[in-house]
Amino acid sequence: MKHSHSSLSIRPRVRHWCWLIAVIMCIMCLCLPLTGCGSGESGEQDDSKETGDSTEVKTDTDDKSDDTAGADTTTAKKKKKKTRERTTSVNAANVSRGDLIIPVVAEGTVRARQSAEIRTEINGRIARIAAREGQRVRKAQLILSLDAREYEVAAEEARSKYLQALSVLAVEEDSAEVFERPSEIIEKIRELKQLEKKGTITREERLAREIALDVQALREGEFRIDMAAARSGVTTARTTLERAYLDLERTEIRAPFSGVVTGLTLSAGEHVTTSQTVCTLVNNTDLEAEVGVLESDIGYLDVGRPALLAIPALGETLSVDVDVISPHFDRSSRTCEVLLRLENPGQRVRPGMFVRAIIAGQKFEDRLLAPREAILTRDGRPLLFKVEGDRAKWLYLQIGQQNDYVVEIERVLQGGTLSPGDRVVVSNHLTLSHDAKIKVKKTVPFGDPWEARE
């Protein structure tokens, strides 16, 4: 029984080893064919190398060379596309020789050459308003009238007294002879006036000598009619009549010049007193700009010099001339008053508007000039691009005087030469490079307006 038990315990172990050996054998059987195939392929490869199977090898090489050639062609096309030269379209202008004007800038305001407050000269009640606020009136046109009845009565009364005095004079005098100075006295008085004009005698000396001549004539029997008129009251009556007629005339207030009525706020029926303001009359056709020029600039200006008058409120610039240069300076601002007169047919410019005057000042004659738009600065050095065929050549410059329109070229430092008539680039040149290919769309005219007006 013991023996059988031990034999039973050994059997499972035998089975286990048998299975293990079987698995190992199967693996070895599977590996042997693979090893043989591998050696066979290796052999074939070796044989192919030894027998010079160049067809298959050469095909691979050709494929590689074809691929390389295709790649090189593609790269060349790409490089050709990348290296295609770009053409820049520009505008050009001609260099010229002429005078360079440095303008003087001054600011000020517009004012009317004629402006007046219209005031009453007598008392009275307003009978009629003949104009309205903002209306343009002609010279001598009626603005308003006062009730004239009282002044008409006063004029009739003065005339009556005058006639009464004349009747008294007619009784006292046998004739109504009009006094005339003797010809010799008239000649002496004319000589005295000539001496006064020459500065030989003063005005006081002339009057004293005329009085002495009149006294001498009176002693000799002249002035008889004048003395009679004084005694009878004709002279006083005549003066009173003239004053009455003048007051009657003052009942009508008329425009002293053509202009626009402003500040007219009175109404018919109102009572006005002497020297009361009725309105303001402004001539807004003939205007003038009053600007202050600095003391350091006034030496370059003369009457008649051309100027540009900018009016920011209207967005306009007018061409005018210097009309008046004041002989006095303002001590506080150290400026001199300069007047520039302008016409205002459309009445768009109004007195009081701010203006900026740009006046032709210092002149530099016979200079080589280029348009200001052509000048660039690179690395702190001024340059421009000169047009040579279809290329832009840069020229480094030494520049001199300049204004808002042109720059003086003193000399070319590097890059070539520049002469009157040469074309230079004035647009699309901020990023332009030396020898760049360009196409000139048009040659634009340029010039200094000061030189043209001079």
Summary of the structure (lengths in Angstrom):
residues: 454
radius of gyration: 56.0
end to end distance: 149.5
largest distance: 211.3
contacts: 1260
relative contact order: 0.17
helix: 38%
strand: 35%
